[in-house]
C-alpha cells in the first residue's frame, strides 16, 4: 500500500485533531493497567507528525514523525517491542529517549484497516527497560488494538446511517457495556497481585471472547442476536469432535438477546465453558452438558453437567466465581444458584427480561 493511500485512509477516519473521546480513553486506560506501563497511547501517524487520539499517563498531544517510535511500528504487521531504547541503534539518539519523556521500553501494535492500511498504533511505554514482555502480553496488546480498530471502523460505518445521532448514542451505549465489564475484570486483577500473571491471561481470554461477540453483533447490524447462536459462538472454543455429541443446546423457544445482554452472557458462558473443560463434562470425565432456558415474567437460564464420576475441584472464591455468582446476577438484576454435587453441576440464573431481551421499537 502506498503512503498516499495510507494517508487518505487516515484522513477518512476524521479522527485527526478531534476531541478526546471516552470510548478511546477506556482502551488506553485498559492497556496501561493490564500491561503495567506508565503510558499508553493511541497514536495516528500523519504526514509529518504523530498525533495522539488518546493518552494515559502523559500530557503530550503530538510529536514530530521523525522521532516517532510508532512510525517504525506501522511498517510491521505485528507487535514491535523495544526492551531498552538506549541499546537500540534506531532510537539511542532519539530526543524522546535522551530528553523527556526518556523512553526506555516501548511496545506497539499497528492499527490496520480492513483494506490493509496502518493508521498508527496502540502503544505502551515505560521509563524503565523491560525484558519480561511475554507472548501473552503481546496477544493482549493485539486484542486491545483490535478493539481500537472496531471503534474507528464503527464510526466510519455510522456515517452511512440516516439518523447518525441516534445510532451514535446506541453504539456508544452498547460498546460501553463491554468496556464496563472489562473494567470490572481489570479491578479484579489488582486485588490478587500474587496471581497476577494468571489473571492477566484470563483477562486476555475474556477480551478475545468479547471481541467475538462484537463481531457477532456486527453481523446482525448491532440490533440483537438469537440466544442459541450466541451460546454456540461462545462455546465453540470448548467443543471438539471428542465431546461434541455430548453437548445439547436448546433451539426451540429461541429469543433475541440485546447487545448489552450479549456481553454478560458471553462472560458467563465463557467462564462455564472453561470450568467444564478443566473440571467437568467437557473434560476427560466424559459427562453430558445441556444448556436451556425458559422465558416468562423472568428468564431462567440453566446450565447442567451430568457426570458418571464426581466433579474435579470445588466452588472457589476466585476470579471465575465472582463472575458467575456476583457479576452476572447483579447485571441481570436477578439471582444465581451454583450447585455442585457428586454427579455434576447445575448453574441457574434468573434475569429480568429487560436486562437480557431485545425489545422491538414501537412502530407507532
PyMOL commands that set and color helices and strands:
alter all, ss='L'
color gray80, all
select helices_A, chain A and resi 3-12+22-35+65-67+69-73+85-87+95-98+135-158+164-190+193-219+227-238+244-246+259-279+319-332+353-356
alter helices_A, ss='H'
color red, helices_A
select strands_A, chain A and resi 39-45+49-56+62-64+80-82+105-112+118-126+224-226+247-249+256-258+288-295+298-306+335-341+344-352
alter strands_A, ss='S'
color yellow, strands_A
deselect
rebuild
show_as cartoon
